[in-house]
Amino acid sequence: MKESHHGEIRELARDEIERFLKEHMLGRLSLCLGNVPYIVPISYVYHDNKIYFHMATKGKKVEFIQGNSQACFEVDEWGETGWLSVICCGTVSLHDDLETKKMWFEALNEIYHGGQEIPDERIKNMNAYIGVMEIEKMTGRSGQMEKPMIMV
């Protein structure tokens, strides 16, 4: 454990990191192309040591991923007395196959709609990529605030 002017900082164990990633649905994907950085909030699903997210088949995310598949992904949570953050590093690949799209929709439906089934034809015709981040490294930390944060 480290101490700083922000209070005590603790490294998270692997199971804590995975539980945190499964409990959240919004994170930030960081990409870089040449020397131009780009960060964007995305909704995601964590499954089998991978981050899954969807995107249009054209746009800045697609351009950056096709030019450089290295990525960083971050999720955080702030409260009145402390914070927790997880950072994952790895490579992103783009998928438009039925199997990956189905996995994405099944995971989302389980979370948001109680497992409602979506017809394969509707999923197959979806004009989108599913981004899959293969996580090579993940770290997590939490910290306590010396004084409660003032939330505005």
Contacts in CASP RR format, 6 or more apart in sequence:
PFRMAT RR
TARGET T0000
AUTHOR 0000-0000-0000
METHOD contacts of the structure
MODEL  1
MKESHHGEIRELARDEIERFLKEHMLGRLSLCLGNVPYIVPISYVYHDNK
IYFHMATKGKKVEFIQGNSQACFEVDEWGETGWLSVICCGTVSLHDDLET
KKMWFEALNEIYHGGQEIPDERIKNMNAYIGVMEIEKMTGRSGQMEKPMI
MV
1 8 0 8 1.000
1 9 0 8 1.000
1 10 0 8 1.000
1 11 0 8 1.000
2 8 0 8 1.000
2 9 0 8 1.000
3 9 0 8 1.000
5 146 0 8 1.000
6 143 0 8 1.000
6 145 0 8 1.000
6 146 0 8 1.000
7 143 0 8 1.000
7 144 0 8 1.000
7 145 0 8 1.000
7 146 0 8 1.000
8 143 0 8 1.000
8 144 0 8 1.000
9 141 0 8 1.000
9 142 0 8 1.000
9 143 0 8 1.000
10 141 0 8 1.000
10 142 0 8 1.000
10 143 0 8 1.000
11 139 0 8 1.000
11 140 0 8 1.000
11 141 0 8 1.000
12 20 0 8 1.000
12 84 0 8 1.000
12 86 0 8 1.000
12 139 0 8 1.000
12 140 0 8 1.000
12 141 0 8 1.000
12 142 0 8 1.000
14 138 0 8 1.000
16 140 0 8 1.000
17 86 0 8 1.000
17 138 0 8 1.000
17 139 0 8 1.000
17 140 0 8 1.000
18 46 0 8 1.000
20 75 0 8 1.000
20 77 0 8 1.000
20 84 0 8 1.000
20 86 0 8 1.000
20 140 0 8 1.000
21 46 0 8 1.000
21 51 0 8 1.000
21 75 0 8 1.000
21 86 0 8 1.000
21 88 0 8 1.000
22 46 0 8 1.000
24 75 0 8 1.000
24 77 0 8 1.000
25 43 0 8 1.000
25 44 0 8 1.000
25 45 0 8 1.000
25 111 0 8 1.000
26 41 0 8 1.000
26 42 0 8 1.000
26 43 0 8 1.000
26 44 0 8 1.000
26 75 0 8 1.000
27 41 0 8 1.000
27 42 0 8 1.000
27 43 0 8 1.000
27 44 0 8 1.000
27 73 0 8 1.000
27 74 0 8 1.000
27 75 0 8 1.000
28 39 0 8 1.000
28 40 0 8 1.000
28 41 0 8 1.000
28 42 0 8 1.000
28 73 0 8 1.000
28 74 0 8 1.000
28 75 0 8 1.000
29 39 0 8 1.000
29 40 0 8 1.000
29 41 0 8 1.000
29 42 0 8 1.000
29 53 0 8 1.000
29 61 0 8 1.000
29 71 0 8 1.000
29 72 0 8 1.000
29 73 0 8 1.000
29 92 0 8 1.000
29 133 0 8 1.000
30 37 0 8 1.000
30 38 0 8 1.000
30 39 0 8 1.000
30 71 0 8 1.000
30 72 0 8 1.000
30 73 0 8 1.000
30 74 0 8 1.000
31 37 0 8 1.000
31 38 0 8 1.000
31 39 0 8 1.000
31 40 0 8 1.000
31 61 0 8 1.000
31 64 0 8 1.000
31 65 0 8 1.000
31 68 0 8 1.000
31 71 0 8 1.000
31 92 0 8 1.000
32 38 0 8 1.000
32 64 0 8 1.000
32 68 0 8 1.000
32 70 0 8 1.000
33 63 0 8 1.000
33 64 0 8 1.000
33 67 0 8 1.000
33 68 0 8 1.000
34 68 0 8 1.000
38 60 0 8 1.000
38 61 0 8 1.000
38 64 0 8 1.000
40 60 0 8 1.000
40 61 0 8 1.000
42 53 0 8 1.000
42 55 0 8 1.000
43 53 0 8 1.000
43 54 0 8 1.000
44 51 0 8 1.000
44 52 0 8 1.000
44 53 0 8 1.000
44 73 0 8 1.000
45 51 0 8 1.000
45 52 0 8 1.000
45 53 0 8 1.000
45 104 0 8 1.000
45 107 0 8 1.000
45 108 0 8 1.000
45 111 0 8 1.000
46 52 0 8 1.000
47 103 0 8 1.000
47 107 0 8 1.000
49 134 0 8 1.000
49 135 0 8 1.000
50 132 0 8 1.000
50 133 0 8 1.000
50 134 0 8 1.000
50 135 0 8 1.000
51 73 0 8 1.000
51 88 0 8 1.000
51 132 0 8 1.000
51 133 0 8 1.000
51 135 0 8 1.000
52 100 0 8 1.000
52 103 0 8 1.000
52 104 0 8 1.000
52 107 0 8 1.000
52 130 0 8 1.000
52 131 0 8 1.000
52 132 0 8 1.000
52 133 0 8 1.000
53 130 0 8 1.000
53 131 0 8 1.000
53 133 0 8 1.000
54 104 0 8 1.000
54 128 0 8 1.000
54 129 0 8 1.000
54 130 0 8 1.000
54 131 0 8 1.000
55 61 0 8 1.000
55 62 0 8 1.000
55 128 0 8 1.000
55 129 0 8 1.000
55 131 0 8 1.000
56 62 0 8 1.000
56 127 0 8 1.000
56 128 0 8 1.000
56 129 0 8 1.000
57 96 0 8 1.000
57 127 0 8 1.000
57 128 0 8 1.000
57 129 0 8 1.000
62 94 0 8 1.000
62 129 0 8 1.000
65 71 0 8 1.000
65 92 0 8 1.000
65 93 0 8 1.000
65 94 0 8 1.000
65 131 0 8 1.000
66 94 0 8 1.000
69 91 0 8 1.000
69 92 0 8 1.000
69 93 0 8 1.000
70 89 0 8 1.000
70 90 0 8 1.000
70 91 0 8 1.000
71 89 0 8 1.000
71 90 0 8 1.000
71 91 0 8 1.000
71 92 0 8 1.000
71 133 0 8 1.000
72 87 0 8 1.000
72 88 0 8 1.000
72 89 0 8 1.000
72 90 0 8 1.000
73 87 0 8 1.000
73 88 0 8 1.000
73 89 0 8 1.000
73 133 0 8 1.000
74 85 0 8 1.000
74 86 0 8 1.000
74 87 0 8 1.000
74 88 0 8 1.000
75 85 0 8 1.000
75 86 0 8 1.000
76 83 0 8 1.000
76 84 0 8 1.000
76 85 0 8 1.000
76 86 0 8 1.000
77 83 0 8 1.000
77 84 0 8 1.000
77 85 0 8 1.000
78 149 0 8 1.000
79 149 0 8 1.000
79 151 0 8 1.000
80 145 0 8 1.000
80 148 0 8 1.000
80 149 0 8 1.000
80 151 0 8 1.000
81 144 0 8 1.000
81 145 0 8 1.000
81 148 0 8 1.000
81 149 0 8 1.000
82 142 0 8 1.000
82 143 0 8 1.000
82 144 0 8 1.000
82 145 0 8 1.000
82 149 0 8 1.000
83 142 0 8 1.000
83 143 0 8 1.000
83 145 0 8 1.000
84 140 0 8 1.000
84 141 0 8 1.000
84 142 0 8 1.000
84 143 0 8 1.000
85 140 0 8 1.000
85 141 0 8 1.000
85 142 0 8 1.000
86 138 0 8 1.000
86 139 0 8 1.000
86 140 0 8 1.000
87 138 0 8 1.000
87 139 0 8 1.000
87 140 0 8 1.000
88 133 0 8 1.000
88 135 0 8 1.000
88 137 0 8 1.000
88 138 0 8 1.000
89 135 0 8 1.000
89 136 0 8 1.000
89 137 0 8 1.000
89 138 0 8 1.000
90 133 0 8 1.000
90 134 0 8 1.000
90 135 0 8 1.000
90 136 0 8 1.000
90 137 0 8 1.000
91 133 0 8 1.000
91 134 0 8 1.000
91 136 0 8 1.000
92 131 0 8 1.000
92 132 0 8 1.000
92 133 0 8 1.000
92 134 0 8 1.000
93 131 0 8 1.000
93 132 0 8 1.000
93 134 0 8 1.000
94 129 0 8 1.000
94 130 0 8 1.000
94 131 0 8 1.000
94 132 0 8 1.000
95 101 0 8 1.000
95 129 0 8 1.000
95 130 0 8 1.000
95 131 0 8 1.000
95 132 0 8 1.000
96 128 0 8 1.000
96 129 0 8 1.000
96 130 0 8 1.000
98 120 0 8 1.000
98 123 0 8 1.000
98 124 0 8 1.000
100 130 0 8 1.000
100 132 0 8 1.000
101 123 0 8 1.000
101 124 0 8 1.000
101 126 0 8 1.000
101 128 0 8 1.000
101 130 0 8 1.000
102 120 0 8 1.000
102 123 0 8 1.000
103 130 0 8 1.000
104 130 0 8 1.000
105 118 0 8 1.000
105 123 0 8 1.000
106 115 0 8 1.000
109 115 0 8 1.000
109 116 0 8 1.000
109 117 0 8 1.000
109 118 0 8 1.000
END
